[in-house]
Amino acid sequence: MSHPATDLFHQAMDLLLAKDMAGFIALFADDAVLELPFAPAGQPDRVAGRAALHDYLIDYPQLLDVREITDVTVHETADPTVVVAEFTASGVVVATGRPYQLRYIAVLTIRDGRIVRYRDYWNPQAAQELLGEGLLHS
């Protein structure tokens, strides 16, 4: 039997790789929350609502050209609405052309086939080294 949250995670990664940010954002519920617990000072650590998510994420492919998602492990929980995913994203920093590779852990909670909570854990020091202070979302 398929785990609905696992399926939604894989769909999200496919859309991210396709640079279909509108499609990626459409996977979120209207009241969804993106949490960024390791966000550096001055950067948002929480984005609430699909409209705010749109504004935060729509230009992501102009910042990072994600070309590959590897080392994917999805940990299914006893709750079919929650998964923990580990993965590596790699590609190119658009502004500099520098290679980019960063490891992530994401905790997704779904409701009615949409993401209602996405907790995104990543290394802010590595991101700042790759992107520079001025290129991170503000």
N, C-alpha and C positions, 0 to 999 in steps of 0.2 A: 504494500500500500504506500502510496506517495505521501510525503509529509508536505502539507500545503506551504508552510513557511520556507522550507528548503527550495521548493519549486519557485517561489516568488523571489528568493535570493538569487537563484541562477538566472531568472528572467531579468532581474535588475542588472546583473553583471553583463549579460548579453547586450542590453540597451546601452550601458556605459561604454562598452567596447565599440559599439556602433555609433557612438557620439550622438545618440538620440536622447538628448536631455529632456525634451518634452515627453517622450515616452517613459523615461525613467521617473520623472516627476509625477506622471499620471499614475504610477504604481502606489503613490501615497494617498492616504485618506485625507479628506478636507481638514481634519483636526490633527493631523500627524505632527509629531515632534521629532526633530533631528537633534540629538545630544552629542556634543563634542567635549567630553570630559577633560581632555588634555589640551584644549585650545590655549594658545599663548595669551598673555595679557594683551588686552586691546582687541582681541578677536572674539566673535560670538561663541559662546559655549552651548547655546540653545537656539534653535530656529523653530518657531511654532506656526503651524498652519501651512497648507499647500501653497498659498499665494506667496508667503514669505520664503518657503522652500524654492519656489520658482525663481524668485529674485536672487537667492543665494547661489543656486546651482546652475542656472541656465547657461552661463558663460564659462562653465568649467572647462570645456574643450579648448577654449582660447588660453587657458592657463596651463593645463596639463593635457598632453596628447597621450592618453592611455592606450597602449598598443597591445598589451598582454596582461592577462590575469592568470597567475600560476599558483602552485602550492596551495590549492584550495582544499580545505577540510571544513566540512559542515557538521557540527555537533547537534544532533537532534535531541530535544529535551522531552521529558514526560508530557509536557504541555505542547500539543500540536500547533499552537500559535506562536511558539518561541523557538528560535534557533540561534546558535552562536557559530559564526563563520570566521575562519582564519584564512587569509589570502595575501598574496603579494601582487601589487600592481606595478607595472613598469611601462616606460615610454619615454617621452621627451618633454622637457620644460619648454613651452612654446617661445617664451620671450628670449631665451638664451640658446636653445638648441641642445642644451646639456641633457645627457641621459638621466632618467629618473627611475628609482626603484624604492618602494616603501612597503613595509609590512603592515597589515591592518588586522584588527579583530573587530567584528561588528556583531551586535546583538539586535536581532530583528524580532519585533512583535507584530503580528498581523491580526486583522479583524475583517471579516467579510471580504476576503481576497485582496485587501489593501494593507500596506505598511502603516501602522499607527505609531510606531516608535522605532527609531533607528539610532542606536548608540554606536558611535564611530570612534574607536580607539586607535590612535596612531602616534608616532613619535614627532612632537612638534619641533624638536631641535633639528632632526633630520630634514623636516619639511622646510624650515627656515634656511638651512644651509643650501638646499636645492633651489628654493624660490626667492630667497632674500626677503627681508622684512616687508618691503613695499609691495610685493606681489601677492601676499596672502590676502584672503578676503577681509574686507573691513566692514 
